[in-house]
Amino acid sequence: MHTRQNADVAVLIGRFQPFHNGHAALLRRALATAPKVVVVLGSSFHARSAKNPFTWQERAAMISTTLADEERERISFVALRDYYEDARWSNAVREKVAEAAPGAGRVALIGYFKDASSYYLNHFPQWELIAAEMEEDIDATAIRRILFEAEDIDVSMKVIEGLVPATVRQYWRAWTLLPHYAGLVEEHRQIEKYKAAWSAAPYAPIFSTVDAVVKAAGHVLLVKRGGFPGKGLWALPGGFVEPRERLLHSALRELAEETRLGVLASMLEGALIDVKVFDHPDRSQRGRTITHAHFFDLRVERLPETEAADDAAQAVWTPIGELAAMEDMFFEDHFHILNHFLRLKED
């Protein structure tokens, strides 16, 4: 496009799961606004899930297929993790943009106020907000549903023909041949089944869960999930609070059921260091789930015995020094929970 450019850099933030025609319209607006565009790929470094099926590298490649060579040279892609804390997240966005476009004086933020999830656009008062009109009201969640529920890939490609750029559909078709696709289809099916079980409730349920961060001898206790959602991913021992339980007792019960940890409950109670609530509305695919993470530091030199049980496929003492490299192997926000207590990432 050859409209007048009035900013040094334009910023477009999104998850792009997947990149659709609505996103493409916003990207065209960004390219028309500034000579350089920074595309911030949110929810990066997550393990694949039905909600985040594409890695940030795949999303960057997907978007690039829709661009001319001259446009690709003007765009920088930056990967941004979910911090589940608004101030920390917006600070990280500004730092990433500054790194990608050093010295930029005038920054324009391109966005579309779709629903409550668009509130993030208000976190950057120092940038010029260009609230674009969406040419089409396209729902990425509905597109993912088509991807995971259609029995024939040709049928799904036909259904989304007017919603997704042609090059993205071609990328998508090849992507479904990769080994992880079948697992994501099954995870989507299980999550939809889970939600259907609560569909008759008079209002959307809010679930209360507990998680246990247990530290000992430079290690932390992890479980590998044996079922969907998150089958095969690393997680903290934990689960749903039962109707007559106090939170601490619930955390101790889940810890015992999943790991058979060879430590008395009274010793664990004495080792409790902190309890933190994690309540971001999007932290779980299953619905609004508020968890209370309990941090125990056993302060022992030898690792207690463990044995995987209940719905855990494995229970493993993992060196704390190895956790940072495992970020994309964790279920939901469990890496974020570990990062909060153990300070695994400097940012």
N, C-alpha and C positions, 0 to 999 in steps of 0.2 A: 504494500500500500504506500501511497505517496502523499499522505496527509501531513500537516505540519507537526513536527516533533517539538515538544515543549518541555522535555525533561532529559536529564542525562542518562538515567536508567529507569526502566520500568520493571516492577516486581509482580510476579504472578505466583500465588501460593495455592497449593491443592494436593489432594491425595492422588487424583487422576487414576482411580481404580474402577474402570479403565478411563483412558482419555477419549472423550466423546465430542460431538459437534458443538455442544455448548462451551466446552473448554477451548475448542479450536477458535471459536469466535472471540473469546477473551484474549487468547494468545495473539490473534490478529490485531486486536485493539492495542495490546502491549507493544507490538512491533511498530505500530503507527505512532506511538506516543514517544518513543525514545530510540536512539541508535543502538543501545544495548539493553538486553532483557535478561533478567535473572528469574529462572523458574525454580521455585522452592518445592521440592518433592517431600511432602509430609509423610509421617508414619514410616520413615525409613528404618532400616536395621531390625524390623520386626521379622519373626518367623512367618512363613506363608500361612495364611488362614483364608477362610471363605470370605472374610471382609477385606483382607489385604492379600489378594492372590499373587500380585506382581511385585517383584523386587524393585527397588528404586532404579537399578540399572536397566531392567526391562521396561520400566515406564519411560525413562529417558530415551531409550531406543525406539519405543513405540511413538513417542511424540516426534522424534527426529524424522521418522518416515513420512510425516505429513508436511515437511518443510522443504523449501528450495535451498540450494547450496548457499546462497547469499544469506538467507535467514538463519541457517544453522550456525554460520560464523558469528552472528550477532547474539546468540543465545548461550547462556551458561546454565547448566543444571547443578543444583546443590542439594545434597541429601540432608534431611533434618529428622532427628528422632522425636518421638513423642515424649514430652517431659511431664505431662499431666499437671503442670503448674503454669498458669497463664503468663506470669511475669518472667519466669525462667525461659519459657518457650519463645516469647516475643523478643527477649534479649538475644537469644540464640539466632533468631531470624535476622535481626539487624547485624549481628556479627558476621553471619554467612554472606549477607548481601555486601557488606563492606569489604570482605575478602574477595568476592567475585568481581566487584566493581570499585576498586580503590580510587579515592579522590572524587567520586561522584558527588556533586553538590545538590542537584535537584533529583529527588526520587519520587516516582509516581507508583502508587499501589493500585493495581487493577483488580477489581473484584465485583462480585454480584451478590446482593443480599437476597439469598434464597429462602432461608429459614433461620431458626435459632442457632444453628451451627455456624452461621456466618458472622457471629459476634466478634470473631478474631480480627475482622477488618478494622475494628475500632481501637486496636492496641498500638497503632502506629501514628500518633498525632503529629509527629514531626515530618511525615510523608504526605504528599498530596494524594488524597483518595479519589480515584476515578471510578465511581459506581456505574458500571456498564449495565445496559439493558440486555437481558438474556434473550437471544433470538428464539430459542426453543426451551421449554421447561423439560429438561431431560434428567432422569433420575438414574444415577450410577448404580444404586442398589437394585433397581429393576433390571438393569442390563446384566448385572452379575447373576441375578436369578435366572435369566434366560440362558446365560452361559452354563450354569450348573444344572438346570432342570430339563433342558431340551435333549431328547434322546438322539436326535439327528443333528449333527453340527451344521449341515447344509440348511436345515430349517431355521436354526438359531441365527445363522448369518443372514438369512432372508428377513427375519423379523427385525433385526437391528440395522438393516440397510440404510434407513434414513436417519439413524441416530449416531452412528460411528463412522469416522472417515474410512474410505476404502482400504488404505494402506494399513490402518489399525486392524481392520477385519482380517486382512491377509496375515498379519502378524499373529493375531489371536488364533486363527485356524492352525497355524504351525505350532503354537504354544500348547494347544490342547493335546498334542501328541507326546508331550513330555511326561515322564513317569509320575510326577506329583499331581497331575490333573485328577486322576481317579480318586486320590485321597481327599482332595478338596471338594469333589462332588459328594463324597460320603459325609464329610464334615458339614457341608451345607444342608444335606438331608437330615442329619441328626439335630442340627440347630433349629431347623424349621419344625421338626417334630416336637422338640422341647418347647418352642414358643406356642405351638398349637395346643399343648396340654394346658396352658394358662390363658388361652384366648377367651374363655367364658368368664374370666374374672371381671367384676364390676369396674375395676380400674387396673391400670398396668401395675403389676407387682414390683416391689422393691425387695431384692434378696439381701440377706445378711450372711456374710461368710467370715471365716478366720483363716489366717495363714501363719506359719511358724518359720522364722529365720533362726536357725540353731547354729551357733558358731562354736568350734572346738579345735584347738591345736592348729590354728591357721587354716581350717577348712570350714565349709558350710554344708549342711545336709540338704540334698536335693532328691527329688523323685522324678522318674520318667513316667509320663502319663500313659496308661494302658488303654485308654478309650478316647472316643471323640467327645467334645472338641479338643483339639490339641494332641491327638494321639502321637506318641513318639517324641514329644517336646519335653524339655526340662521344666520343672515347676517347683514351687515350695510346697511342703506338706500342708494340706488344709482342706477345707470344705465348708458345707453349709452348717449354720448354727441350728441346733435342734430346739424345739419349742420351750423346753424347761431348763435350758442351759445358760449359765453365765459364760461370758466370752472367753475368759481364760480357761475354764474347764473344757469348753468346746475346742480350743486350740490344742490342749493337752490330749484330748480324746482323738482328734484327727491325726495328731503326730504319732500316737501309739498305734492307731489302726493302720496307717500307711507305711510306717517305718519300723515298728517293733523296737524303737530305740531303747537300748539297755540302760536307761537312767530312771531313777525313781521320780514320780511326779513332784514330790516335795523338793527334790534337788532342782528340778526345772523351775518350780515356782520361785526358789531362791535365786535362780540365775536370770530371772526376767529383768531386762535392762530398760526396755522401752516398748510402748504400744503406739502405733501410728495408724490413723484412718486413711484409707485410699478410696476416694469416692467420685472420681471423674465419671461423668455419665457414659462415656464411650469406652470404659476400660474392659468391658466384657461383651462378647457377641450374644450372650444368652439373655441379655436384658439388663436393667439397672441393678448393678450388684455393688454393694458397699462392703469392703473387707476391712477387718481389723488385724493388722500384721503385728505379731508378737516377736520381739527380738530377745533371744536367750543367748547369753555368753557363758558357756560351761566352765571356762577357765581350767581346763584339764590338759595334761600333756599327751595323753593317749586317747585315741578316738574310740568312743563307745561302740558296741556292736549294733548292727542294724540288719533288718530283713524286710524286703519289700512285701507288702500285703495289701488287702482290699483292692482298690483300683489302681495301685501303683505297680508299674512293670519292673521298676528298679528303685532302690534306695541307696544313694551313693554319697559318701563324703567327698567333696570336691575342693581342691585347693583354691583359696580365695584369689590367688594370683592368676588363675586360669579363667575366672568368670568374665572378665572384660571382653575376651575374645569369643565368648559364647553368646553374645547379645542376641544374635538372630536365631538362636536355638531355644528361646524361652517362650513359655505359654503366656499370652495376654501381656499384662504389665509386670510380670514377676521380676524381670531384670530391673525395672525401675524401682521396685520395692527393695531389692538387694542393694541397688545403687544408693538409695536413700540411707540405709543403715551402715553400709560398708564403704561408701565413697569410692566406687570403682572407676568412675570417669571424672576427670577434673572439671569438665564443663557442666 
